[in-house]
Amino acid sequence: MTIRFAHGRPYLVQWINVPYHEGRVVFMLNGKCGNSSVKTAVLKAEGHAEVARPHRMAETWSPARAARSGYRCIAVARNPYARAVSLWNQKIIGRGRSGLWRKGAFEKGMEFVPFLREVIKMGEHEDVHVRSQWIGMTHRGRFLPEHIHRIEEPECWAEVQALAPGLPDLEQRNASGAPPWEALCEGEAGALIRTRWARDFEVFGYEK
């Protein structure tokens, strides 16, 4: 991992792409984009009956290792509007404190627009939940995924299972219970999201 600095503190650039060796595929993942659910499915396919902590248990690869592996790369993407609302709802509205709070002027219970104003100041590698989705799927200017699957589409996981037989059905893990994103993402909120994650809309074909 690479050490970088933000707000006077060192941090490690975190990659969370997950290989499924039996299927010779690697899932290109991001925080708040089905990350926990996909890791759990891979771990269960590998024979783990109980998966209490998928982030600690799963093997993870950098984009460079994925590029060298010869495995097919599968992108699991999420609508940037829905992802932003889910992030805010879990890290700001939800219970407890979050590590995200150390990376900006975040406050418990802050409203969505002020939250986005802080997020837009953050660099791409400061937090895996904030990082643009395409970043961890690219190596030396090459976009690695051969297949893109949008997690909110009903047929998404069935298509993945067809590409990589042996995977169980997808469980819902670590869901934030966020409110519908449509009403929250109007006006300034929508503009901030379109600015911060502009390339995600383009790369994964989401309407702005």
Helices and strands as residue ranges (DSSP letters): E 3-6, E 9-12, E 18-20, G 21-23, E 25-28, H 35-45, H 54-57, H 63-69, E 72-77, H 80-88, I 89-93, G 99-103, H 112-119, G 133-137, E 138-139, E 142-143, E 147-150, H 156-163, H 181-184, H 187-196, H 198-204
